[in-house]
Amino acid sequence: ADQAGLRGLEAGGVPDVILEVNGVPVQSFEDLLREVRRHQVGDRIRLSVRRGGEVFQVEVELAPFPER
């Protein structure tokens, strides 16, 4: 998400909200995970994102989840 330029809570202000993954609406974090897990690392997916009053599309390449 960070490499795609998406803004989270740590950026301050209102975070971005992911509305769709490849045209499939997501209404919860669980929905988002389910749709992302349908793909493999290296696949490209299109997200519909709301930032404030603007909705835009962003294409991202899935990467391995970083180790903590």
PyMOL Python script that loads the backbone (N, CA, C, O; Angstrom):
from pymol import cmd

cmd.read_pdbstr("""\
ATOM      1  N   ALA A   1       0.833  -1.190   0.000  1.00  0.00           N
ATOM      2  CA  ALA A   1       0.000   0.000   0.000  1.00  0.00           C
ATOM      3  C   ALA A   1       0.877   1.253   0.000  1.00  0.00           C
ATOM      4  O   ALA A   1       0.604   2.217  -0.715  1.00  0.00           O
ATOM      5  N   ASP A   2       1.922   1.222   0.806  1.00  0.00           N
ATOM      6  CA  ASP A   2       2.809   2.384   0.886  1.00  0.00           C
ATOM      7  C   ASP A   2       3.481   2.650  -0.454  1.00  0.00           C
ATOM      8  O   ASP A   2       3.551   3.798  -0.893  1.00  0.00           O
ATOM      9  N   GLN A   3       3.975   1.605  -1.106  1.00  0.00           N
ATOM     10  CA  GLN A   3       4.648   1.773  -2.396  1.00  0.00           C
ATOM     11  C   GLN A   3       3.690   2.255  -3.475  1.00  0.00           C
ATOM     12  O   GLN A   3       4.118   2.861  -4.457  1.00  0.00           O
ATOM     13  N   ALA A   4       2.387   1.989  -3.301  1.00  0.00           N
ATOM     14  CA  ALA A   4       1.381   2.445  -4.266  1.00  0.00           C
ATOM     15  C   ALA A   4       0.949   3.875  -3.989  1.00  0.00           C
ATOM     16  O   ALA A   4       0.178   4.456  -4.753  1.00  0.00           O
ATOM     17  N   GLY A   5       1.453   4.449  -2.881  1.00  0.00           N
ATOM     18  CA  GLY A   5       1.115   5.825  -2.555  1.00  0.00           C
ATOM     19  C   GLY A   5      -0.164   5.985  -1.756  1.00  0.00           C
ATOM     20  O   GLY A   5      -0.676   7.096  -1.611  1.00  0.00           O
ATOM     21  N   LEU A   6      -0.685   4.875  -1.235  1.00  0.00           N
ATOM     22  CA  LEU A   6      -1.906   4.968  -0.436  1.00  0.00           C
ATOM     23  C   LEU A   6      -1.576   5.521   0.947  1.00  0.00           C
ATOM     24  O   LEU A   6      -0.489   5.298   1.479  1.00  0.00           O
ATOM     25  N   ARG A   7      -2.535   6.245   1.517  1.00  0.00           N
ATOM     26  CA  ARG A   7      -2.328   6.900   2.815  1.00  0.00           C
ATOM     27  C   ARG A   7      -3.105   6.167   3.902  1.00  0.00           C
ATOM     28  O   ARG A   7      -4.294   5.882   3.759  1.00  0.00           O
ATOM     29  N   GLY A   8      -2.407   5.873   4.984  1.00  0.00           N
ATOM     30  CA  GLY A   8      -3.026   5.236   6.139  1.00  0.00           C
ATOM     31  C   GLY A   8      -3.164   6.213   7.287  1.00  0.00           C
ATOM     32  O   GLY A   8      -2.929   7.411   7.127  1.00  0.00           O
ATOM     33  N   LEU A   9      -3.541   5.706   8.431  1.00  0.00           N
ATOM     34  CA  LEU A   9      -3.715   6.545   9.614  1.00  0.00           C
ATOM     35  C   LEU A   9      -2.428   7.255  10.018  1.00  0.00           C
ATOM     36  O   LEU A   9      -2.465   8.378  10.521  1.00  0.00           O
ATOM     37  N   GLU A  10      -1.281   6.594   9.794  1.00  0.00           N
ATOM     38  CA  GLU A  10      -0.009   7.167  10.218  1.00  0.00           C
ATOM     39  C   GLU A  10       0.342   8.425   9.437  1.00  0.00           C
ATOM     40  O   GLU A  10       1.192   9.200   9.874  1.00  0.00           O
ATOM     41  N   ALA A  11      -0.299   8.645   8.283  1.00  0.00           N
ATOM     42  CA  ALA A  11      -0.019   9.835   7.471  1.00  0.00           C
ATOM     43  C   ALA A  11      -0.694  11.075   8.048  1.00  0.00           C
ATOM     44  O   ALA A  11      -0.395  12.193   7.630  1.00  0.00           O
ATOM     45  N   GLY A  12      -1.603  10.887   9.007  1.00  0.00           N
ATOM     46  CA  GLY A  12      -2.356  12.010   9.543  1.00  0.00           C
ATOM     47  C   GLY A  12      -3.521  12.334   8.632  1.00  0.00           C
ATOM     48  O   GLY A  12      -3.517  11.969   7.456  1.00  0.00           O
ATOM     49  N   GLY A  13      -4.497  13.003   9.158  1.00  0.00           N
ATOM     50  CA  GLY A  13      -5.668  13.329   8.348  1.00  0.00           C
ATOM     51  C   GLY A  13      -6.539  12.107   8.127  1.00  0.00           C
ATOM     52  O   GLY A  13      -6.499  11.146   8.895  1.00  0.00           O
ATOM     53  N   VAL A  14      -7.323  12.161   7.068  1.00  0.00           N
ATOM     54  CA  VAL A  14      -8.252  11.070   6.755  1.00  0.00           C
ATOM     55  C   VAL A  14      -7.529  10.038   5.891  1.00  0.00           C
ATOM     56  O   VAL A  14      -6.965  10.394   4.857  1.00  0.00           O
ATOM     57  N   PRO A  15      -7.536   8.761   6.298  1.00  0.00           N
ATOM     58  CA  PRO A  15      -6.850   7.745   5.498  1.00  0.00           C
ATOM     59  C   PRO A  15      -7.637   7.408   4.232  1.00  0.00           C
ATOM     60  O   PRO A  15      -8.839   7.659   4.150  1.00  0.00           O
ATOM     61  N   ASP A  16      -6.938   6.833   3.244  1.00  0.00           N
ATOM     62  CA  ASP A  16      -7.594   6.334   2.039  1.00  0.00           C
ATOM     63  C   ASP A  16      -8.484   5.154   2.399  1.00  0.00           C
ATOM     64  O   ASP A  16      -8.210   4.417   3.346  1.00  0.00           O
ATOM     65  N   VAL A  17      -9.551   4.987   1.630  1.00  0.00           N
ATOM     66  CA  VAL A  17     -10.474   3.864   1.824  1.00  0.00           C
ATOM     67  C   VAL A  17     -10.525   3.082   0.520  1.00  0.00           C
ATOM     68  O   VAL A  17     -10.868   3.635  -0.525  1.00  0.00           O
ATOM     69  N   ILE A  18     -10.182   1.785   0.576  1.00  0.00           N
ATOM     70  CA  ILE A  18     -10.254   0.928  -0.608  1.00  0.00           C
ATOM     71  C   ILE A  18     -11.707   0.501  -0.778  1.00  0.00           C
ATOM     72  O   ILE A  18     -12.303  -0.091   0.121  1.00  0.00           O
ATOM     73  N   LEU A  19     -12.268   0.811  -1.945  1.00  0.00           N
ATOM     74  CA  LEU A  19     -13.675   0.528  -2.225  1.00  0.00           C
ATOM     75  C   LEU A  19     -13.873  -0.756  -3.020  1.00  0.00           C
ATOM     76  O   LEU A  19     -14.849  -1.477  -2.814  1.00  0.00           O
ATOM     77  N   GLU A  20     -12.934  -1.041  -3.937  1.00  0.00           N
ATOM     78  CA  GLU A  20     -13.054  -2.214  -4.809  1.00  0.00           C
ATOM     79  C   GLU A  20     -11.685  -2.801  -5.103  1.00  0.00           C
ATOM     80  O   GLU A  20     -10.675  -2.097  -5.124  1.00  0.00           O
ATOM     81  N   VAL A  21     -11.677  -4.114  -5.330  1.00  0.00           N
ATOM     82  CA  VAL A  21     -10.498  -4.823  -5.815  1.00  0.00           C
ATOM     83  C   VAL A  21     -10.897  -5.471  -7.131  1.00  0.00           C
ATOM     84  O   VAL A  21     -11.759  -6.350  -7.151  1.00  0.00           O
ATOM     85  N   ASN A  22     -10.283  -5.051  -8.229  1.00  0.00           N
ATOM     86  CA  ASN A  22     -10.630  -5.553  -9.567  1.00  0.00           C
ATOM     87  C   ASN A  22     -12.125  -5.501  -9.825  1.00  0.00           C
ATOM     88  O   ASN A  22     -12.693  -6.428 -10.403  1.00  0.00           O
ATOM     89  N   GLY A  23     -12.764  -4.417  -9.399  1.00  0.00           N
ATOM     90  CA  GLY A  23     -14.186  -4.222  -9.648  1.00  0.00           C
ATOM     91  C   GLY A  23     -15.118  -4.886  -8.655  1.00  0.00           C
ATOM     92  O   GLY A  23     -16.335  -4.729  -8.755  1.00  0.00           O
ATOM     93  N   VAL A  24     -14.574  -5.629  -7.693  1.00  0.00           N
ATOM     94  CA  VAL A  24     -15.391  -6.299  -6.679  1.00  0.00           C
ATOM     95  C   VAL A  24     -15.452  -5.398  -5.447  1.00  0.00           C
ATOM     96  O   VAL A  24     -14.415  -5.109  -4.850  1.00  0.00           O
ATOM     97  N   PRO A  25     -16.650  -4.948  -5.052  1.00  0.00           N
ATOM     98  CA  PRO A  25     -16.760  -4.081  -3.875  1.00  0.00           C
ATOM     99  C   PRO A  25     -16.271  -4.772  -2.604  1.00  0.00           C
ATOM    100  O   PRO A  25     -16.526  -5.958  -2.390  1.00  0.00           O
ATOM    101  N   VAL A  26     -15.565  -4.013  -1.766  1.00  0.00           N
ATOM    102  CA  VAL A  26     -15.141  -4.508  -0.459  1.00  0.00           C
ATOM    103  C   VAL A  26     -15.661  -3.537   0.594  1.00  0.00           C
ATOM    104  O   VAL A  26     -15.531  -2.321   0.455  1.00  0.00           O
ATOM    105  N   GLN A  27     -16.249  -4.091   1.646  1.00  0.00           N
ATOM    106  CA  GLN A  27     -16.834  -3.246   2.677  1.00  0.00           C
ATOM    107  C   GLN A  27     -16.196  -3.446   4.039  1.00  0.00           C
ATOM    108  O   GLN A  27     -16.560  -2.782   5.010  1.00  0.00           O
ATOM    109  N   SER A  28     -15.238  -4.371   4.105  1.00  0.00           N
ATOM    110  CA  SER A  28     -14.555  -4.619   5.374  1.00  0.00           C
ATOM    111  C   SER A  28     -13.132  -5.076   5.071  1.00  0.00           C
ATOM    112  O   SER A  28     -12.796  -5.400   3.932  1.00  0.00           O
ATOM    113  N   PHE A  29     -12.308  -5.095   6.109  1.00  0.00           N
ATOM    114  CA  PHE A  29     -10.936  -5.576   5.944  1.00  0.00           C
ATOM    115  C   PHE A  29     -10.945  -7.040   5.528  1.00  0.00           C
ATOM    116  O   PHE A  29     -10.098  -7.466   4.743  1.00  0.00           O
ATOM    117  N   GLU A  30     -11.894  -7.812   6.045  1.00  0.00           N
ATOM    118  CA  GLU A  30     -12.005  -9.231   5.691  1.00  0.00           C
ATOM    119  C   GLU A  30     -12.319  -9.392   4.208  1.00  0.00           C
ATOM    120  O   GLU A  30     -11.760 -10.265   3.546  1.00  0.00           O
ATOM    121  N   ASP A  31     -13.222  -8.542   3.678  1.00  0.00           N
ATOM    122  CA  ASP A  31     -13.528  -8.566   2.241  1.00  0.00           C
ATOM    123  C   ASP A  31     -12.270  -8.286   1.429  1.00  0.00           C
ATOM    124  O   ASP A  31     -11.993  -8.966   0.441  1.00  0.00           O
ATOM    125  N   LEU A  32     -11.511  -7.278   1.853  1.00  0.00           N
ATOM    126  CA  LEU A  32     -10.280  -6.914   1.160  1.00  0.00           C
ATOM    127  C   LEU A  32      -9.299  -8.080   1.147  1.00  0.00           C
ATOM    128  O   LEU A  32      -8.746  -8.415   0.099  1.00  0.00           O
ATOM    129  N   LEU A  33      -9.082  -8.696   2.299  1.00  0.00           N
ATOM    130  CA  LEU A  33      -8.162  -9.838   2.371  1.00  0.00           C
ATOM    131  C   LEU A  33      -8.616 -10.981   1.480  1.00  0.00           C
ATOM    132  O   LEU A  33      -7.794 -11.598   0.802  1.00  0.00           O
ATOM    133  N   ARG A  34      -9.916 -11.275   1.469  1.00  0.00           N
ATOM    134  CA  ARG A  34     -10.442 -12.367   0.661  1.00  0.00           C
ATOM    135  C   ARG A  34     -10.145 -12.126  -0.823  1.00  0.00           C
ATOM    136  O   ARG A  34      -9.719 -13.041  -1.529  1.00  0.00           O
ATOM    137  N   GLU A  35     -10.369 -10.901  -1.292  1.00  0.00           N
ATOM    138  CA  GLU A  35     -10.138 -10.604  -2.698  1.00  0.00           C
ATOM    139  C   GLU A  35      -8.650 -10.614  -3.042  1.00  0.00           C
ATOM    140  O   GLU A  35      -8.269 -11.114  -4.101  1.00  0.00           O
ATOM    141  N   VAL A  36      -7.817 -10.079  -2.178  1.00  0.00           N
ATOM    142  CA  VAL A  36      -6.376 -10.059  -2.441  1.00  0.00           C
ATOM    143  C   VAL A  36      -5.821 -11.482  -2.443  1.00  0.00           C
ATOM    144  O   VAL A  36      -4.950 -11.806  -3.250  1.00  0.00           O
ATOM    145  N   ARG A  37      -6.316 -12.328  -1.551  1.00  0.00           N
ATOM    146  CA  ARG A  37      -5.814 -13.708  -1.459  1.00  0.00           C
ATOM    147  C   ARG A  37      -6.185 -14.561  -2.662  1.00  0.00           C
ATOM    148  O   ARG A  37      -5.688 -15.680  -2.797  1.00  0.00           O
ATOM    149  N   ARG A  38      -7.043 -14.059  -3.533  1.00  0.00           N
ATOM    150  CA  ARG A  38      -7.375 -14.776  -4.768  1.00  0.00           C
ATOM    151  C   ARG A  38      -6.231 -14.678  -5.783  1.00  0.00           C
ATOM    152  O   ARG A  38      -6.267 -15.324  -6.830  1.00  0.00           O
ATOM    153  N   HIS A  39      -5.234 -13.878  -5.469  1.00  0.00           N
ATOM    154  CA  HIS A  39      -4.124 -13.609  -6.380  1.00  0.00           C
ATOM    155  C   HIS A  39      -2.813 -14.037  -5.746  1.00  0.00           C
ATOM    156  O   HIS A  39      -2.746 -14.322  -4.550  1.00  0.00           O
ATOM    157  N   GLN A  40      -1.770 -14.076  -6.568  1.00  0.00           N
ATOM    158  CA  GLN A  40      -0.445 -14.501  -6.127  1.00  0.00           C
ATOM    159  C   GLN A  40       0.491 -13.300  -6.042  1.00  0.00           C
ATOM    160  O   GLN A  40       0.247 -12.263  -6.658  1.00  0.00           O
ATOM    161  N   VAL A  41       1.563 -13.454  -5.271  1.00  0.00           N
ATOM    162  CA  VAL A  41       2.625 -12.447  -5.237  1.00  0.00           C
ATOM    163  C   VAL A  41       3.103 -12.235  -6.674  1.00  0.00           C
ATOM    164  O   VAL A  41       3.342 -13.196  -7.405  1.00  0.00           O
ATOM    165  N   GLY A  42       3.237 -10.981  -7.066  1.00  0.00           N
ATOM    166  CA  GLY A  42       3.662 -10.635  -8.415  1.00  0.00           C
ATOM    167  C   GLY A  42       2.502 -10.275  -9.336  1.00  0.00           C
ATOM    168  O   GLY A  42       2.706  -9.623 -10.360  1.00  0.00           O
ATOM    169  N   ASP A  43       1.266 -10.700  -8.978  1.00  0.00           N
ATOM    170  CA  ASP A  43       0.093 -10.321  -9.770  1.00  0.00           C
ATOM    171  C   ASP A  43      -0.163  -8.826  -9.613  1.00  0.00           C
ATOM    172  O   ASP A  43       0.187  -8.228  -8.595  1.00  0.00           O
ATOM    173  N   ARG A  44      -0.773  -8.235 -10.626  1.00  0.00           N
ATOM    174  CA  ARG A  44      -1.172  -6.828 -10.572  1.00  0.00           C
ATOM    175  C   ARG A  44      -2.685  -6.785 -10.395  1.00  0.00           C
ATOM    176  O   ARG A  44      -3.423  -7.488 -11.085  1.00  0.00           O
ATOM    177  N   ILE A  45      -3.136  -5.949  -9.459  1.00  0.00           N
ATOM    178  CA  ILE A  45      -4.562  -5.774  -9.224  1.00  0.00           C
ATOM    179  C   ILE A  45      -4.896  -4.290  -9.277  1.00  0.00           C
ATOM    180  O   ILE A  45      -4.041  -3.435  -9.048  1.00  0.00           O
ATOM    181  N   ARG A  46      -6.156  -4.004  -9.583  1.00  0.00           N
ATOM    182  CA  ARG A  46      -6.610  -2.609  -9.651  1.00  0.00           C
ATOM    183  C   ARG A  46      -7.498  -2.333  -8.448  1.00  0.00           C
ATOM    184  O   ARG A  46      -8.451  -3.062  -8.175  1.00  0.00           O
ATOM    185  N   LEU A  47      -7.163  -1.259  -7.735  1.00  0.00           N
ATOM    186  CA  LEU A  47      -7.943  -0.831  -6.581  1.00  0.00           C
ATOM    187  C   LEU A  47      -8.688   0.446  -6.906  1.00  0.00           C
ATOM    188  O   LEU A  47      -8.155   1.341  -7.561  1.00  0.00           O
ATOM    189  N   SER A  48      -9.924   0.522  -6.442  1.00  0.00           N
ATOM    190  CA  SER A  48     -10.681   1.766  -6.473  1.00  0.00           C
ATOM    191  C   SER A  48     -10.578   2.334  -5.062  1.00  0.00           C
ATOM    192  O   SER A  48     -10.914   1.661  -4.088  1.00  0.00           O
ATOM    193  N   VAL A  49     -10.107   3.583  -4.958  1.00  0.00           N
ATOM    194  CA  VAL A  49      -9.767   4.170  -3.668  1.00  0.00           C
ATOM    195  C   VAL A  49     -10.459   5.523  -3.513  1.00  0.00           C
ATOM    196  O   VAL A  49     -10.515   6.320  -4.450  1.00  0.00           O
ATOM    197  N   ARG A  50     -10.987   5.767  -2.307  1.00  0.00           N
ATOM    198  CA  ARG A  50     -11.538   7.084  -1.999  1.00  0.00           C
ATOM    199  C   ARG A  50     -10.565   7.813  -1.088  1.00  0.00           C
ATOM    200  O   ARG A  50     -10.155   7.295  -0.050  1.00  0.00           O
ATOM    201  N   ARG A  51     -10.199   9.032  -1.496  1.00  0.00           N
ATOM    202  CA  ARG A  51      -9.344   9.909  -0.685  1.00  0.00           C
ATOM    203  C   ARG A  51     -10.109  11.219  -0.523  1.00  0.00           C
ATOM    204  O   ARG A  51     -10.200  12.020  -1.454  1.00  0.00           O
ATOM    205  N   GLY A  52     -10.653  11.420   0.666  1.00  0.00           N
ATOM    206  CA  GLY A  52     -11.499  12.587   0.878  1.00  0.00           C
ATOM    207  C   GLY A  52     -12.716  12.481  -0.020  1.00  0.00           C
ATOM    208  O   GLY A  52     -13.451  11.496   0.051  1.00  0.00           O
ATOM    209  N   GLY A  53     -12.944  13.479  -0.866  1.00  0.00           N
ATOM    210  CA  GLY A  53     -14.080  13.470  -1.770  1.00  0.00           C
ATOM    211  C   GLY A  53     -13.761  12.930  -3.156  1.00  0.00           C
ATOM    212  O   GLY A  53     -14.629  12.918  -4.028  1.00  0.00           O
ATOM    213  N   GLU A  54     -12.528  12.484  -3.371  1.00  0.00           N
ATOM    214  CA  GLU A  54     -12.091  12.007  -4.682  1.00  0.00           C
ATOM    215  C   GLU A  54     -12.016  10.482  -4.701  1.00  0.00           C
ATOM    216  O   GLU A  54     -11.566   9.866  -3.735  1.00  0.00           O
ATOM    217  N   VAL A  55     -12.462   9.873  -5.811  1.00  0.00           N
ATOM    218  CA  VAL A  55     -12.305   8.431  -6.023  1.00  0.00           C
ATOM    219  C   VAL A  55     -11.384   8.252  -7.221  1.00  0.00           C
ATOM    220  O   VAL A  55     -11.575   8.884  -8.260  1.00  0.00           O
ATOM    221  N   PHE A  56     -10.377   7.384  -7.070  1.00  0.00           N
ATOM    222  CA  PHE A  56      -9.432   7.150  -8.156  1.00  0.00           C
ATOM    223  C   PHE A  56      -9.057   5.677  -8.200  1.00  0.00           C
ATOM    224  O   PHE A  56      -9.317   4.921  -7.263  1.00  0.00           O
ATOM    225  N   GLN A  57      -8.442   5.290  -9.305  1.00  0.00           N
ATOM    226  CA  GLN A  57      -7.989   3.911  -9.509  1.00  0.00           C
ATOM    227  C   GLN A  57      -6.473   3.872  -9.381  1.00  0.00           C
ATOM    228  O   GLN A  57      -5.778   4.803  -9.788  1.00  0.00           O
ATOM    229  N   VAL A  58      -5.977   2.792  -8.814  1.00  0.00           N
ATOM    230  CA  VAL A  58      -4.536   2.594  -8.747  1.00  0.00           C
ATOM    231  C   VAL A  58      -4.264   1.113  -9.010  1.00  0.00           C
ATOM    232  O   VAL A  58      -4.971   0.243  -8.503  1.00  0.00           O
ATOM    233  N   GLU A  59      -3.228   0.839  -9.810  1.00  0.00           N
ATOM    234  CA  GLU A  59      -2.825  -0.533 -10.071  1.00  0.00           C
ATOM    235  C   GLU A  59      -1.610  -0.833  -9.204  1.00  0.00           C
ATOM    236  O   GLU A  59      -0.651  -0.062  -9.166  1.00  0.00           O
ATOM    237  N   VAL A  60      -1.664  -1.963  -8.512  1.00  0.00           N
ATOM    238  CA  VAL A  60      -0.569  -2.334  -7.616  1.00  0.00           C
ATOM    239  C   VAL A  60      -0.099  -3.748  -7.927  1.00  0.00           C
ATOM    240  O   VAL A  60      -0.873  -4.589  -8.384  1.00  0.00           O
ATOM    241  N   GLU A  61       1.169  -3.994  -7.674  1.00  0.00           N
ATOM    242  CA  GLU A  61       1.725  -5.339  -7.795  1.00  0.00           C
ATOM    243  C   GLU A  61       1.821  -5.932  -6.400  1.00  0.00           C
ATOM    244  O   GLU A  61       2.380  -5.322  -5.488  1.00  0.00           O
ATOM    245  N   LEU A  62       1.271  -7.125  -6.244  1.00  0.00           N
ATOM    246  CA  LEU A  62       1.286  -7.762  -4.927  1.00  0.00           C
ATOM    247  C   LEU A  62       2.692  -8.220  -4.573  1.00  0.00           C
ATOM    248  O   LEU A  62       3.381  -8.838  -5.385  1.00  0.00           O
ATOM    249  N   ALA A  63       3.103  -7.912  -3.362  1.00  0.00           N
ATOM    250  CA  ALA A  63       4.421  -8.275  -2.844  1.00  0.00           C
ATOM    251  C   ALA A  63       4.228  -9.144  -1.611  1.00  0.00           C
ATOM    252  O   ALA A  63       3.149  -9.149  -1.018  1.00  0.00           O
ATOM    253  N   PRO A  64       5.255  -9.874  -1.225  1.00  0.00           N
ATOM    254  CA  PRO A  64       5.144 -10.675   0.003  1.00  0.00           C
ATOM    255  C   PRO A  64       4.897  -9.779   1.206  1.00  0.00           C
ATOM    256  O   PRO A  64       5.384  -8.649   1.261  1.00  0.00           O
ATOM    257  N   PHE A  65       4.144 -10.287   2.159  1.00  0.00           N
ATOM    258  CA  PHE A  65       3.874  -9.537   3.381  1.00  0.00           C
ATOM    259  C   PHE A  65       5.201  -9.369   4.109  1.00  0.00           C
ATOM    260  O   PHE A  65       5.917 -10.348   4.319  1.00  0.00           O
ATOM    261  N   PRO A  66       5.542  -8.129   4.502  1.00  0.00           N
ATOM    262  CA  PRO A  66       6.834  -7.923   5.171  1.00  0.00           C
ATOM    263  C   PRO A  66       6.896  -8.649   6.515  1.00  0.00           C
ATOM    264  O   PRO A  66       5.910  -8.720   7.249  1.00  0.00           O
ATOM    265  N   GLU A  67       8.059  -9.176   6.811  1.00  0.00           N
ATOM    266  CA  GLU A  67       8.259  -9.837   8.108  1.00  0.00           C
ATOM    267  C   GLU A  67       8.261  -8.800   9.204  1.00  0.00           C
ATOM    268  O   GLU A  67       8.734  -7.680   9.013  1.00  0.00           O
ATOM    269  N   ARG A  68       7.737  -9.172  10.344  1.00  0.00           N
ATOM    270  CA  ARG A  68       7.709  -8.234  11.475  1.00  0.00           C
ATOM    271  C   ARG A  68       8.695  -8.657  12.505  1.00  0.00           C
ATOM    272  O   ARG A  68       8.829  -8.001  13.538  1.00  0.00           O
TER     273      ARG A  68
END
""", "prot")
cmd.dss("prot")
cmd.show_as("cartoon", "prot")
cmd.util.cbc("prot")
cmd.orient("prot")
